[in-house]
Amino acid sequence: MKHTKDLLKRFFTAGFLMVVFSLSGLSQNLNDNPELDKKVKSFLESSSNSWREMNVPESDGQLLFDLIIKNGYKDALEIGTSTGHSGIWMAWALSKTGGKLITIEIDERRHKEALENFKAAGVSEFVDARLADAHELVPQLKGPFDFVFSDADKDWYTNYFMEVAPKLKKDGCYVTHNVYKGQRQRGMTGYVEYIESRDDFKTTYDDSGRGISISYKTKD
């Protein structure tokens, strides 16, 4: 058990160092907050083996962080908060770009737990967490957004994309979880075909975690 914990700790530390390294060339354009960095790192490290409830793995959380930092995104939307793991990574990145995250969760218990996790990680001020049915709320959101992470009901993925795409800024990024190129599972084949058919988006895939499609908006 101790050996396993040591391995997890080394893995997390290496991942965090990768984050720090990725920031080094961009630091002149980012808000510097060493105290917040320390608090978020400590929280993520202490909770690294406890995320359940359909949360993303650490590697996918770091990918979200890196995408926001790399492109300087500020206006982010998350569809499907769960208990807040992905939201913490995104809010942490947005604290550096001067942005904020709107995140939507339909389950009250998960929503409340996410609020507690955002507070414990020190990122609450960068998150607008809403308890709502995304089917109803997403169409009401005005935007515009420059970064979207969709990780809710899979059979509604295409609907979410169709609704948010007009509100996404040019060069903005729409990221979807649990999606692989050529995927053949319930609700996914049609979604993959749809996003690849859009001539106003360029889509790539990252399979290093649990599968992510990354769609950049190339024109209005």
N, CA, C and O of each residue as an XYZ file, in Angstrom:
880
protein
N       0.832     -1.207      0.000
C       0.000      0.000      0.000
C       0.869      1.262      0.000
O       0.618      2.211     -0.742
N       1.912      1.243      0.865
C       2.796      2.410      0.926
C       3.472      2.645     -0.409
O       3.613      3.785     -0.850
N       3.897      1.548     -1.063
C       4.533      1.666     -2.378
C       3.585      2.297     -3.385
O       3.996      3.138     -4.184
N       2.317      1.895     -3.352
C       1.314      2.459     -4.262
C       1.119      3.939     -4.012
O       1.043      4.732     -4.951
N       1.036      4.317     -2.719
C       0.856      5.732     -2.386
C       2.052      6.557     -2.842
O       1.894      7.676     -3.331
N       3.259      5.994     -2.678
C       4.466      6.709     -3.103
C       4.468      6.915     -4.610
O       4.857      7.973     -5.106
N       4.027      5.891     -5.330
C       3.963      6.002     -6.790
C       2.969      7.082     -7.211
O       3.247      7.878     -8.108
N       1.795      7.102     -6.549
C       0.784      8.107     -6.864
C       1.308      9.505     -6.578
O       1.073     10.440     -7.344
N       2.026      9.635     -5.455
C       2.561     10.948     -5.097
C       3.585     11.415     -6.113
O       3.589     12.580     -6.510
N       4.466     10.494     -6.541
C       5.478     10.861     -7.533
C       4.824     11.213     -8.861
O       5.252     12.138     -9.552
N       3.760     10.448     -9.217
C       3.053     10.720    -10.468
C       2.426     12.103    -10.446
O       2.527     12.854    -11.416
N       1.768     12.441     -9.320
C       1.129     13.739     -9.217
C       2.165     14.849     -9.273
O       1.981     15.847     -9.970
N       3.273     14.668     -8.522
C       4.311     15.699     -8.499
C       4.879     15.925     -9.885
O       5.121     17.063    -10.286
N       5.092     14.834    -10.623
C       5.608     14.971    -11.988
C       4.616     15.716    -12.863
O       4.993     16.565    -13.670
N       3.321     15.379    -12.687
C       2.303     16.069    -13.474
C       2.251     17.534    -13.152
O       2.105     18.366    -14.047
N       2.371     17.869    -11.872
C       2.327     19.271    -11.484
C       3.536     20.017    -12.029
O       3.417     21.162    -12.465
N       4.697     19.375    -12.005
C       5.883     20.022    -12.555
C       5.722     20.283    -14.046
O       6.228     21.278    -14.566
N       5.007     19.378    -14.738
C       4.727     19.606    -16.152
C       3.874     20.849    -16.340
O       4.083     21.617    -17.279
N       2.900     21.048    -15.432
C       2.068     22.239    -15.486
C       2.912     23.484    -15.292
O       2.812     24.445    -16.054
N       3.754     23.454    -14.250
C       4.614     24.607    -13.977
C       5.508     24.899    -15.167
O       5.683     26.054    -15.556
N       6.075     23.842    -15.745
C       6.935     24.012    -16.910
C       6.170     24.631    -18.066
O       6.694     25.495    -18.770
N       4.934     24.193    -18.266
C       4.132     24.718    -19.375
C       3.817     26.184    -19.181
O       3.599     26.907    -20.152
N       3.789     26.637    -17.919
C       3.486     28.035    -17.635
C       4.694     28.942    -17.805
O       4.539     30.149    -17.990
N       5.899     28.375    -17.744
C       7.086     29.204    -17.645
C       7.249     30.150    -18.815
O       7.703     31.281    -18.641
N       6.883     29.700    -20.012
C       7.035     30.555    -21.186
C       5.906     31.537    -21.365
O       5.969     32.392    -22.248
N       4.853     31.435    -20.533
C       3.686     32.294    -20.696
C       3.474     33.213    -19.499
O       2.515     33.984    -19.467
N       4.376     33.130    -18.504
C       4.145     33.793    -17.226
C       3.968     35.296    -17.360
O       3.289     35.918    -16.544
N       4.579     35.887    -18.392
C       4.467     37.335    -18.521
C       3.047     37.767    -18.864
O       2.710     38.940    -18.704
N       2.212     36.853    -19.328
C       0.847     37.184    -19.711
C      -0.182     36.668    -18.708
O      -1.383     36.802    -18.941
N       0.266     36.082    -17.599
C      -0.637     35.451    -16.661
C      -0.614     36.143    -15.304
O       0.372     36.771    -14.917
N      -1.730     36.007    -14.598
C      -1.795     36.520    -13.238
C      -1.040     35.567    -12.317
O      -1.328     34.370    -12.274
N      -0.077     36.106    -11.585
C       0.756     35.288    -10.720
C       0.166     35.251     -9.314
O      -0.035     36.296     -8.695
N      -0.112     34.053     -8.811
C      -0.679     33.902     -7.466
C      -0.102     32.639     -6.829
O      -0.757     31.597     -6.796
N       1.132     32.740     -6.323
C       1.800     31.560     -5.749
C       1.016     30.922     -4.611
O       1.034     29.700     -4.459
N       0.327     31.730     -3.811
C      -0.432     31.179     -2.692
C      -1.579     30.302     -3.186
O      -1.838     29.232     -2.636
N      -2.269     30.774     -4.239
C      -3.357     29.966     -4.797
C      -2.798     28.700     -5.434
O      -3.366     27.621     -5.265
N      -1.693     28.820     -6.162
C      -1.070     27.643     -6.769
C      -0.784     26.590     -5.706
O      -1.053     25.405     -5.902
N      -0.238     27.034     -4.583
C       0.104     26.115     -3.496
C      -1.148     25.448     -2.929
O      -1.150     24.252     -2.641
N      -2.215     26.242     -2.773
C      -3.450     25.705     -2.200
C      -4.116     24.708     -3.142
O      -4.564     23.647     -2.709
N      -4.181     25.047     -4.429
C      -4.796     24.126     -5.393
C      -3.982     22.844     -5.499
O      -4.536     21.745     -5.490
N      -2.665     22.991     -5.601
C      -1.803     21.815     -5.701
C      -1.989     20.911     -4.493
O      -2.104     19.693     -4.631
N      -2.019     21.511     -3.307
C      -2.176     20.722     -2.089
C      -3.516     19.993     -2.081
O      -3.583     18.822     -1.706
N      -4.581     20.678     -2.494
C      -5.899     20.040     -2.509
C      -5.954     18.904     -3.515
O      -6.443     17.818     -3.203
N      -5.456     19.146     -4.717
C      -5.492     18.110     -5.749
C      -4.636     16.912     -5.355
O      -5.005     15.765     -5.610
N      -3.501     17.182     -4.739
C      -2.639     16.093     -4.309
C      -3.312     15.259     -3.223
O      -3.265     14.029     -3.268
N      -3.933     15.912     -2.257
C      -4.561     15.195     -1.146
C      -5.800     14.412     -1.578
O      -6.183     13.437     -0.931
N      -6.418     14.843     -2.668
C      -7.654     14.184     -3.123
C      -7.453     13.359     -4.385
O      -8.425     12.916     -4.997
N      -6.202     13.148     -4.779
C      -5.918     12.535     -6.084
C      -6.488     11.137     -6.250
O      -6.737     10.695     -7.372
N      -6.698     10.436     -5.134
C      -7.180      9.054     -5.231
C      -8.631      8.913     -4.793
O      -9.099      7.804     -4.536
N      -9.344     10.036     -4.709
C     -10.705      9.972     -4.152
C     -11.782     10.457     -5.124
O     -12.954     10.511     -4.749
N     -11.425     10.809     -6.350
C     -12.432     11.326     -7.282
C     -13.239     10.193     -7.880
O     -12.694      9.280     -8.502
N     -14.528     10.264     -7.686
C     -15.451      9.292     -8.266
C     -16.516     10.088     -9.019
O     -16.202     11.112     -9.626
N     -17.756      9.639     -8.990
C     -18.888     10.424     -9.487
C     -18.702     10.949    -10.909
O     -19.095     12.074    -11.218
N     -18.102     10.127    -11.772
C     -17.974     10.507    -13.182
C     -17.041     11.697    -13.399
O     -17.173     12.412    -14.392
N     -16.099     11.915    -12.480
C     -15.128     12.981    -12.661
C     -14.057     12.570    -13.666
O     -13.868     11.383    -13.936
N     -13.362     13.556    -14.214
C     -12.281     13.280    -15.158
C     -11.047     12.802    -14.409
O     -10.882     13.132    -13.234
N     -10.166     12.027    -15.061
C      -8.888     11.685    -14.440
C      -7.958     12.899    -14.457
O      -8.209     13.876    -15.163
N      -6.896     12.824    -13.680
C      -5.966     13.944    -13.578
C      -5.400     14.363    -14.936
O      -5.259     15.555    -15.208
N      -5.075     13.383    -15.790
C      -4.470     13.713    -17.087
C      -5.407     14.564    -17.939
O      -4.959     15.463    -18.650
N      -6.710     14.280    -17.867
C      -7.670     15.079    -18.631
C      -7.858     16.453    -17.995
O      -8.048     17.444    -18.699
N      -7.807     16.513    -16.662
C      -7.879     17.808    -15.995
C      -6.724     18.705    -16.396
O      -6.908     19.896    -16.649
N      -5.540     18.131    -16.453
C      -4.371     18.924    -16.851
C      -4.474     19.371    -18.299
O      -4.037     20.470    -18.642
N      -5.051     18.523    -19.158
C      -5.229     18.909    -20.555
C      -6.149     20.122    -20.658
O      -5.873     21.043    -21.426
N      -7.245     20.131    -19.891
C      -8.145     21.283    -19.878
C      -7.403     22.534    -19.420
O      -7.531     23.600    -20.023
N      -6.634     22.395    -18.359
C      -5.818     23.490    -17.840
C      -4.905     24.036    -18.941
O      -4.856     25.243    -19.180
N      -4.194     23.143    -19.596
C      -3.219     23.558    -20.612
C      -3.882     24.251    -21.799
O      -3.340     25.220    -22.331
N      -5.050     23.763    -22.216
C      -5.742     24.391    -23.346
C      -6.132     25.830    -23.022
O      -5.991     26.721    -23.860
N      -6.619     26.053    -21.812
C      -7.015     27.406    -21.401
C      -5.804     28.315    -21.311
O      -5.833     29.442    -21.807
N      -4.736     27.835    -20.681
C      -3.521     28.637    -20.546
C      -2.901     28.949    -21.910
O      -2.553     30.096    -22.189
N      -2.769     27.941    -22.742
C      -2.127     28.098    -24.048
C      -2.816     29.151    -24.900
O      -2.153     29.915    -25.602
N      -4.141     29.195    -24.845
C      -4.906     30.099    -25.709
C      -5.398     31.351    -24.999
O      -6.012     32.214    -25.626
N      -5.137     31.460    -23.701
C      -5.557     32.646    -22.967
C      -7.062     32.801    -22.857
O      -7.573     33.921    -22.837
N      -7.771     31.697    -22.786
C      -9.232     31.761    -22.723
C      -9.704     32.347    -21.389
O      -9.054     32.184    -20.356
N     -10.856     33.034    -21.438
C     -11.378     33.702    -20.247
C     -12.849     33.405    -19.960
O     -13.283     33.467    -18.810
N     -13.602     33.089    -20.983
C     -15.051     32.908    -20.827
C     -15.400     31.441    -21.053
O     -15.617     31.005    -22.183
N     -15.447     30.689    -19.954
C     -15.570     29.237    -20.064
C     -16.917     28.725    -19.568
O     -17.530     29.297    -18.667
N     -17.354     27.640    -20.179
C     -18.598     26.971    -19.812
C     -18.323     25.491    -19.659
O     -17.668     24.878    -20.502
N     -18.833     24.915    -18.566
C     -18.768     23.476    -18.364
C     -20.183     22.923    -18.241
O     -20.980     23.401    -17.434
N     -20.482     21.922    -19.042
C     -21.785     21.256    -18.988
C     -21.573     19.917    -18.311
O     -21.094     18.965    -18.926
N     -21.939     19.851    -17.027
C     -21.725     18.644    -16.242
C     -20.614     18.829    -15.223
O     -19.470     18.451    -15.477
N     -20.937     19.406    -14.070
C     -19.938     19.695    -13.045
C     -19.443     18.448    -12.337
O     -18.265     18.354    -11.994
N     -20.332     17.488    -12.115
C     -20.108     16.378    -11.197
C     -19.728     16.974     -9.837
O     -20.415     17.872     -9.351
N     -18.649     16.491     -9.217
C     -18.269     17.048     -7.917
C     -17.078     17.993     -8.006
O     -16.489     18.359     -6.990
N     -16.726     18.385     -9.233
C     -15.849     19.537     -9.387
C     -14.403     19.332     -9.758
O     -13.645     20.302     -9.781
N     -13.976     18.097    -10.053
C     -12.556     17.899    -10.361
C     -12.127     18.686    -11.602
O     -11.157     19.444    -11.557
N     -12.845     18.505    -12.701
C     -12.506     19.235    -13.926
C     -12.659     20.739    -13.717
O     -11.857     21.524    -14.223
N     -13.688     21.135    -12.973
C     -13.912     22.555    -12.719
C     -12.767     23.203    -11.974
O     -12.432     24.358    -12.239
N     -12.153     22.475    -11.039
C     -11.015     23.021    -10.306
C      -9.846     23.284    -11.248
O      -9.216     24.339    -11.182
N      -9.560     22.332    -12.118
C      -8.471     22.526    -13.078
C      -8.743     23.730    -13.986
O      -7.843     24.529    -14.246
N      -9.974     23.857    -14.463
C     -10.298     24.972    -15.353
C     -10.303     26.298    -14.609
O      -9.788     27.295    -15.116
N     -10.879     26.321    -13.413
C     -10.913     27.558    -12.636
C      -9.507     28.004    -12.268
O      -9.211     29.199    -12.269
N      -8.647     27.057    -11.955
C      -7.249     27.373    -11.650
C      -6.593     28.061    -12.847
O      -5.907     29.072    -12.696
N      -6.813     27.498    -14.037
C      -6.257     28.122    -15.244
C      -6.861     29.505    -15.478
O      -6.149     30.443    -15.835
N      -8.165     29.632    -15.279
C      -8.849     30.900    -15.509
C      -8.426     31.963    -14.497
O      -8.490     33.156    -14.792
N      -8.000     31.544    -13.318
C      -7.488     32.507    -12.341
C      -6.232     33.184    -12.874
O      -5.906     34.301    -12.474
N      -5.540     32.516    -13.763
C      -4.310     33.046    -14.339
C      -4.564     33.896    -15.580
O      -3.800     34.817    -15.872
N      -5.640     33.588    -16.312
C      -5.942     34.357    -17.530
C      -6.877     35.525    -17.254
O      -7.106     36.361    -18.128
N      -7.425     35.583    -16.025
C      -8.377     36.640    -15.695
C      -9.793     36.301    -16.101
O     -10.596     37.195    -16.370
N     -10.107     35.021    -16.147
C     -11.423     34.583    -16.599
C     -12.268     33.968    -15.508
O     -11.940     34.037    -14.324
N     -13.370     33.360    -15.935
C     -14.299     32.730    -15.000
C     -15.031     31.583    -15.692
O     -15.205     31.577    -16.911
N     -15.451     30.621    -14.887
C     -16.128     29.428    -15.376
C     -17.581     29.406    -14.925
O     -17.879     29.573    -13.743
N     -18.485     29.196    -15.886
C     -19.869     28.842    -15.560
C     -19.959     27.329    -15.676
O     -19.613     26.764    -16.713
N     -20.421     26.669    -14.618
C     -20.532     25.216    -14.660
C     -21.922     24.793    -14.196
O     -22.470     25.362    -13.252
N     -22.486     23.793    -14.866
C     -23.878     23.395    -14.653
C     -23.952     21.945    -14.193
O     -23.331     21.063    -14.786
N     -24.720     21.705    -13.126
C     -24.931     20.347    -12.621
C     -26.401     20.180    -12.248
O     -26.988     21.051    -11.606
N     -26.988     19.063    -12.651
C     -28.410     18.826    -12.397
C     -28.667     18.152    -11.050
O     -29.756     18.280    -10.491
N     -27.667     17.432    -10.524
C     -27.844     16.682     -9.286
C     -27.461     17.548     -8.083
O     -26.335     18.040     -8.003
N     -28.393     17.733     -7.155
C     -28.161     18.652     -6.029
C     -27.030     18.181     -5.123
O     -26.232     18.996     -4.661
N     -26.951     16.895     -4.867
C     -25.888     16.394     -3.992
C     -24.517     16.639     -4.603
O     -23.603     17.101     -3.920
N     -24.370     16.329     -5.893
C     -23.087     16.556     -6.544
C     -22.769     18.051     -6.602
O     -21.625     18.458     -6.400
N     -23.779     18.852     -6.878
C     -23.587     20.309     -6.931
C     -23.048     20.835     -5.598
O     -22.099     21.618     -5.580
N     -23.649     20.409     -4.488
C     -23.209     20.876     -3.170
C     -21.793     20.404     -2.862
O     -20.995     21.146     -2.290
N     -21.489     19.177     -3.239
C     -20.139     18.666     -3.008
C     -19.119     19.435     -3.843
O     -18.006     19.700     -3.390
N     -19.508     19.788     -5.062
C     -18.618     20.574     -5.916
C     -18.339     21.937     -5.293
O     -17.201     22.406     -5.303
N     -19.367     22.567     -4.755
C     -19.174     23.869     -4.102
C     -18.170     23.756     -2.962
O     -17.314     24.625     -2.793
N     -18.275     22.684     -2.182
C     -17.328     22.467     -1.087
C     -15.912     22.259     -1.621
O     -14.945     22.758     -1.045
N     -15.796     21.523     -2.719
C     -14.476     21.273     -3.294
C     -13.871     22.541     -3.891
O     -12.669     22.773     -3.755
N     -14.677     23.354     -4.542
C     -14.169     24.619     -5.082
C     -13.629     25.498     -3.949
O     -12.579     26.128     -4.078
N     -14.365     25.525     -2.849
C     -13.940     26.329     -1.705
C     -12.646     25.784     -1.105
O     -11.727     26.545     -0.801
N     -12.579     24.471     -0.938
C     -11.389     23.856     -0.349
C     -10.158     24.060     -1.223
O      -9.044     24.197     -0.718
N     -10.367     24.079     -2.535
C      -9.249     24.283     -3.458
C      -8.876     25.756     -3.609
O      -7.816     26.078     -4.147
N      -9.746     26.650     -3.135
C      -9.457     28.079     -3.205
C      -9.848     28.760     -4.497
O      -9.367     29.858     -4.781
N     -10.724     28.127     -5.303
C     -11.040     28.686     -6.617
C     -12.484     29.178     -6.742
O     -12.940     29.469     -7.848
N     -13.205     29.274     -5.628
C     -14.631     29.626     -5.686
C     -14.900     30.929     -6.421
O     -15.895     31.038     -7.137
N     -14.037     31.911     -6.255
C     -14.291     33.211     -6.874
C     -14.188     33.179     -8.393
O     -14.599     34.122     -9.070
N     -13.643     32.102     -8.919
C     -13.491     31.981    -10.375
C     -14.543     31.045    -10.976
O     -14.453     30.668    -12.145
N     -15.542     30.675    -10.166
C     -16.558     29.717    -10.601
C     -17.961     30.249    -10.321
O     -18.258     30.715     -9.221
N     -18.809     30.171    -11.330
C     -20.247     30.431    -11.184
C     -20.934     29.083    -11.352
O     -21.262     28.674    -12.466
N     -21.151     28.390    -10.219
C     -21.705     27.041    -10.249
C     -23.223     27.098    -10.143
O     -23.764     27.672     -9.198
N     -23.902     26.507    -11.106
C     -25.357     26.580    -11.170
C     -25.996     25.196    -11.080
O     -25.604     24.262    -11.781
N     -26.983     25.091    -10.206
C     -27.775     23.874    -10.087
C     -28.946     23.999    -11.047
O     -29.867     24.781    -10.812
N     -28.911     23.228    -12.129
C     -29.931     23.387    -13.165
C     -29.892     22.211    -14.133
O     -28.932     21.440    -14.165
N     -30.947     22.093    -14.910
C     -31.011     21.134    -16.011
C     -30.370     21.794    -17.227
O     -30.884     22.784    -17.747
N     -29.251     21.243    -17.675
C     -28.527     21.843    -18.797
C     -29.366     21.881    -20.070
O     -29.165     22.754    -20.914
N     -30.307     20.939    -20.220
C     -31.193     20.959    -21.388
C     -31.960     22.279    -21.442
O     -32.247     22.793    -22.523
N     -32.285     22.818    -20.280
C     -33.058     24.054    -20.217
C     -32.173     25.287    -20.122
O     -32.466     26.314    -20.735
N     -31.079     25.191    -19.347
C     -30.251     26.377    -19.094
C     -29.336     26.738    -20.255
O     -29.186     27.916    -20.582
N     -28.725     25.742    -20.881
C     -27.766     26.040    -21.950
C     -28.371     26.916    -23.050
O     -27.716     27.864    -23.482
N     -29.597     26.639    -23.524
C     -30.176     27.525    -24.549
C     -30.389     28.954    -24.068
O     -30.455     29.876    -24.882
N     -30.497     29.151    -22.753
C     -30.745     30.484    -22.208
C     -29.457     31.303    -22.050
O     -29.509     32.529    -21.948
N     -28.322     30.638    -22.030
C     -27.055     31.344    -21.838
C     -26.715     32.173    -23.071
O     -26.788     31.686    -24.199
N     -26.349     33.414    -22.848
C     -26.081     34.312    -23.970
C     -24.658     34.195    -24.504
O     -24.419     34.408    -25.693
N     -23.692     33.849    -23.608
C     -22.313     33.851    -24.055
C     -21.831     35.272    -24.254
O     -22.369     36.176    -23.615
N     -20.854     35.521    -25.099
C     -20.124     34.486    -25.840
C     -19.117     33.759    -24.954
O     -18.711     34.255    -23.902
N     -18.728     32.574    -25.408
C     -17.730     31.777    -24.724
C     -16.523     31.586    -25.635
O     -16.634     31.663    -26.859
N     -15.376     31.337    -25.023
C     -14.213     30.974    -25.833
C     -13.699     29.573    -25.492
O     -12.805     29.049    -26.156
N     -14.285     28.974    -24.437
C     -13.903     27.606    -24.074
C     -15.109     26.893    -23.482
O     -15.781     27.419    -22.594
N     -15.377     25.687    -23.983
C     -16.511     24.889    -23.503
C     -16.041     23.468    -23.248
O     -15.335     22.876    -24.064
N     -16.442     22.928    -22.101
C     -16.173     21.528    -21.794
C     -17.495     20.826    -21.550
O     -18.224     21.170    -20.619
N     -17.806     19.847    -22.379
C     -19.060     19.109    -22.290
C     -18.792     17.712    -21.740
O     -18.052     16.925    -22.329
N     -19.416     17.421    -20.588
C     -19.227     16.117    -19.949
C     -20.505     15.727    -19.208
O     -20.471     15.369    -18.031
N     -21.613     15.803    -19.905
C     -22.910     15.490    -19.298
C     -23.511     14.268    -20.000
O     -22.789     13.327    -20.331
N     -24.819     14.278    -20.227
C     -25.491     13.135    -20.842
C     -25.057     12.974    -22.295
O     -25.214     13.876    -23.118
N     -24.512     11.808    -22.581
C     -23.871     11.566    -23.874
C     -24.840     11.658    -25.049
O     -24.468     12.124    -26.126
N     -26.070     11.221    -24.849
C     -27.016     11.233    -25.962
C     -27.506     12.651    -26.280
O     -28.280     12.849    -27.217
N     -27.059     13.618    -25.510
C     -27.417     15.007    -25.770
C     -26.219     15.824    -26.271
O     -26.325     17.036    -26.457
N     -25.094     15.160    -26.486
C     -23.868     15.860    -26.900
C     -24.074     16.708    -28.149
O     -23.666     17.869    -28.186
N     -24.696     16.141    -29.158
C     -24.897     16.890    -30.403
C     -25.783     18.103    -30.173
O     -25.523     19.175    -30.720
N     -26.819     17.945    -29.374
C     -27.719     19.064    -29.070
C     -26.974     20.201    -28.375
O     -27.151     21.372    -28.710
N     -26.135     19.835    -27.398
C     -25.352     20.861    -26.699
C     -24.446     21.609    -27.685
O     -24.360     22.837    -27.666
N     -23.781     20.842    -28.534
C     -22.855     21.461    -29.495
C     -23.613     22.416    -30.415
O     -23.180     23.548    -30.630
N     -24.727     21.968    -30.950
C     -25.513     22.800    -31.860
C     -25.988     24.085    -31.183
O     -26.066     25.137    -31.817
N     -26.300     23.992    -29.903
C     -26.804     25.146    -29.167
C     -25.696     26.141    -28.837
O     -25.908     27.352    -28.901
N     -24.512     25.632    -28.481
C     -23.432     26.510    -28.018
C     -22.556     27.032    -29.155
O     -21.997     28.123    -29.047
N     -22.429     26.284    -30.225
C     -21.522     26.674    -31.317
C     -21.710     28.117    -31.794
O     -20.715     28.812    -32.003
N     -22.948     28.595    -31.974
C     -23.101     29.989    -32.411
C     -22.628     31.005    -31.370
O     -22.346     32.155    -31.705
N     -22.542     30.574    -30.097
C     -22.133     31.461    -29.010
C     -20.633     31.358    -28.732
O     -20.111     32.035    -27.846
N     -19.949     30.512    -29.489
C     -18.515     30.328    -29.303
C     -17.758     31.295    -30.203
O     -18.049     31.404    -31.394
N     -16.795     31.990    -29.631
C     -15.998     32.950    -30.392
C     -15.123     32.228    -31.421
O     -14.768     31.063    -31.240
N     -14.786     32.921    -32.483
C     -13.834     32.380    -33.451
C     -12.516     32.095    -32.735
O     -12.062     32.891    -31.912
N     -11.913     30.963    -33.053
C     -10.694     30.454    -32.406
C     -10.975     29.896    -31.018
O     -10.057     29.472    -30.316
N     -12.247     29.897    -30.625
C     -12.628     29.264    -29.373
C     -12.557     27.753    -29.495
O     -12.426     27.206    -30.590
N     -12.645     27.089    -28.352
C     -12.443     25.641    -28.304
C     -13.607     24.952    -27.609
O     -14.018     25.351    -26.519
N     -14.129     23.923    -28.243
C     -15.215     23.114    -27.678
C     -14.662     21.709    -27.428
O     -14.327     20.986    -28.366
N     -14.572     21.340    -26.164
C     -13.980     20.066    -25.764
C     -15.067     19.139    -25.226
O     -15.917     19.562    -24.442
N     -15.039     17.873    -25.647
C     -16.039     16.911    -25.211
C     -15.354     15.685    -24.628
O     -14.389     15.171    -25.194
N     -15.864     15.220    -23.486
C     -15.230     14.103    -22.775
C     -15.801     12.763    -23.214
O     -16.932     12.673    -23.691
N     -14.979     11.712    -23.037
C     -15.356     10.333    -23.372
C     -15.639     10.155    -24.856
O     -16.550      9.423    -25.245
N     -14.853     10.829    -25.672
C     -15.023     10.733    -27.122
C     -13.692     10.328    -27.753
O     -12.650     10.925    -27.485
N     -13.756      9.297    -28.599
C     -12.594      8.842    -29.342
C     -12.919      8.898    -30.826
O     -14.074      8.731    -31.216
N     -11.922      9.129    -31.644
C     -12.153      9.120    -33.086
C     -12.614      7.732    -33.512
O     -12.006      6.726    -33.149
N     -13.685      7.688    -34.279
C     -14.204      6.412    -34.745
C     -14.933      5.623    -33.671
O     -15.142      4.417    -33.803
N     -15.318      6.316    -32.605
C     -15.962      5.630    -31.478
C     -17.272      4.985    -31.904
O     -18.030      5.524    -32.711
N     -17.510      3.812    -31.331
C     -18.732      3.074    -31.654
C     -19.438      2.661    -30.369
O     -19.446      1.481    -30.018
N     -20.019      3.602    -29.679
C     -20.826      3.280    -28.511
C     -22.061      4.159    -28.515
O     -22.174      5.084    -29.320
N     -22.976      3.871    -27.623
C     -24.271      4.529    -27.615
C     -24.154      6.053    -27.658
O     -23.540      6.665    -26.784
N     -24.748      6.645    -28.678
C     -24.820      8.091    -28.765
C     -23.592      8.762    -29.320
O     -23.632      9.957    -29.612
N     -22.484      8.030    -29.481
C     -21.234      8.671    -29.850
C     -20.952      8.686    -31.348
O     -20.368      9.639    -31.865
N     -21.357      7.654    -32.027
C     -21.069      7.604    -33.460
C     -21.647      8.818    -34.172
O     -20.967      9.456    -34.975
N     -22.889      9.133    -33.880
C     -23.518     10.287    -34.516
C     -22.851     11.584    -34.130
O     -22.753     12.496    -34.951
N     -22.384     11.690    -32.884
C     -21.728     12.919    -32.447
C     -20.400     13.117    -33.160
O     -20.106     14.209    -33.646
N     -19.605     12.066    -33.222
C     -18.316     12.159    -33.920
C     -18.528     12.543    -35.384
O     -17.828     13.407    -35.912
N     -19.491     11.901    -36.031
C     -19.777     12.237    -37.435
C     -20.222     13.686    -37.571
O     -19.871     14.363    -38.538
N     -20.999     14.160    -36.594
C     -21.498     15.535    -36.659
C     -20.375     16.554    -36.531
O     -20.264     17.456    -37.361
N     -19.536     16.421    -35.497
C     -18.498     17.441    -35.301
C     -17.487     17.421    -36.447
O     -16.916     18.453    -36.799
N     -17.270     16.230    -37.030
C     -16.336     16.165    -38.149
C     -16.950     16.706    -39.439
O     -16.228     17.016    -40.386
N     -18.261     16.819    -39.480
C     -18.930     17.347    -40.675
C     -18.974     18.877    -40.690
O     -19.257     19.480    -41.726
N     -18.698     19.500    -39.555
C     -18.784     20.955    -39.455
C     -17.567     21.583    -40.135
O     -16.433     21.364    -39.709
N     -17.803     22.359    -41.184
C     -16.685     22.982    -41.878
C     -16.196     24.251    -41.190
O     -15.225     24.871    -41.624
N     -16.885     24.632    -40.102
C     -16.428     25.789    -39.339
C     -15.675     25.380    -38.081
O     -15.362     26.220    -37.237
N     -15.383     24.077    -37.955
C     -14.610     23.571    -36.823
C     -13.541     22.602    -37.317
O     -13.735     21.882    -38.296
N     -12.422     22.600    -36.625
C     -11.359     21.627    -36.878
C     -11.215     20.775    -35.628
O     -10.892     21.289    -34.557
N     -11.457     19.465    -35.760
C     -11.493     18.580    -34.613
C     -10.321     17.601    -34.605
O     -10.001     16.972    -35.613
N      -9.689     17.492    -33.426
C      -8.671     16.471    -33.190
C      -9.067     15.706    -31.922
O     -10.046     16.046    -31.257
N      -8.288     14.665    -31.599
C      -8.631     13.813    -30.470
C      -7.402     13.570    -29.597
O      -6.276     13.492    -30.088
N      -7.642     13.454    -28.307
C      -6.590     13.094    -27.360
C      -7.055     11.853    -26.594
O      -8.061     11.890    -25.885
N      -6.326     10.779    -26.742
C      -6.715      9.509    -26.135
C      -5.832      9.143    -24.945
O      -5.833      7.992    -24.507
N      -5.079     10.106    -24.417
C      -4.165      9.805    -23.324
C      -4.900      9.542    -22.012
O      -4.367      8.876    -21.124
N      -6.124     10.064    -21.885
C      -6.924      9.824    -20.686
C      -8.121      8.966    -21.027
O      -7.982      7.817    -21.447
N      -9.311      9.541    -20.838
C     -10.535      8.792    -21.129
C     -11.197      9.259    -22.410
O     -12.402      9.084    -22.591
N     -10.424      9.847    -23.288
C     -10.937     10.249    -24.589
C     -11.508     11.649    -24.590
O     -12.464     11.945    -23.873
N     -10.914     12.508    -25.402
C     -11.372     13.895    -25.504
C     -11.338     14.333    -26.955
O     -10.341     14.130    -27.648
N     -12.427     14.932    -27.415
C     -12.402     15.583    -28.728
C     -12.182     17.070    -28.495
O     -12.749     17.658    -27.574
N     -11.345     17.676    -29.349
C     -10.977     19.079    -29.220
C     -11.326     19.765    -30.537
O     -10.678     19.540    -31.560
N     -12.354     20.601    -30.497
C     -12.854     21.227    -31.713
C     -12.632     22.744    -31.647
O     -13.233     23.431    -30.820
N     -11.770     23.252    -32.521
C     -11.514     24.683    -32.606
C     -12.418     25.305    -33.661
O     -12.560     24.772    -34.761
N     -13.025     26.428    -33.322
C     -13.876     27.123    -34.264
C     -13.011     27.961    -35.199
O     -12.308     28.871    -34.760
N     -13.070     27.647    -36.484
C     -12.174     28.273    -37.453
C     -12.760     29.485    -38.150
O     -12.029     30.279    -38.743
N     -14.082     29.633    -38.082
C     -14.722     30.789    -38.707
C     -16.092     31.010    -38.094
O     -16.692     30.086    -37.544
N     -16.583     32.233    -38.190
C     -17.908     32.566    -37.672
C     -19.000     32.103    -38.623
O     -20.183     32.300    -38.347
